[in-house]
Amino acid sequence: MQCNLCGYALDASQQGTVPTTDGGRVHITCADRAARAAYEARTIRALVSAALLSKLFVVIMFTDGWGIRLVVLTSLLIAAHIWINLLWWRRFVSIMRLWYRLRWRRWRS
């Protein structure tokens, strides 16, 4: 049996393996590497789209006559940004909640 990500042979006795959703198996290190790369790509995509939206907001502030149209466009783009990057936002919010809970427990004790 071969790893679905790297193509090398799987040796379950010496290397950790995990199943995939389509019934295959992969090395744990390959799965971690793929997950890290996917997270970094999602983070970069979210930051780029957020930067573009903030630039559009600045343009709205200094534009005469096109204000309402640009406000509607920006609102739609912000909604699209959140919808496209929903997984990233969920993880960010859950990390912030965890950080807040841990900080609150430390403060109370």
Steps between C-alpha positions, in 0.01 A plus 500: 500500500626849415453839663240701307701822547866410447472167315748314721417162650317493833652298783249515786737322741768773477312811388172645618224505243150643494201421275367750250137575425516311170626175657873542440777542755773763543803553723429721800788729401358535147154579641647761737700658219193515272283646778762766580532597133120523463472716814774734378331532160163579663664755731675677213180504295302642793760770571524604134124528461474691830772740384321558170172564680665750734649684201156510339359645822763777491408573138135529603586761760662726239261446208224746420177388337576129497464459874180294519602270216841440653352441845270232356790347307721497808225341708459224244874445480534483879223240511674305224832527686350355817314226311806397296730500802247356745725220621783745572267733689356212705847389603605856579192556717543166679867579570403843637229344721747244633759771567238709683383204711854404598586859583180535707579181697853619568367835622236345727736256672 
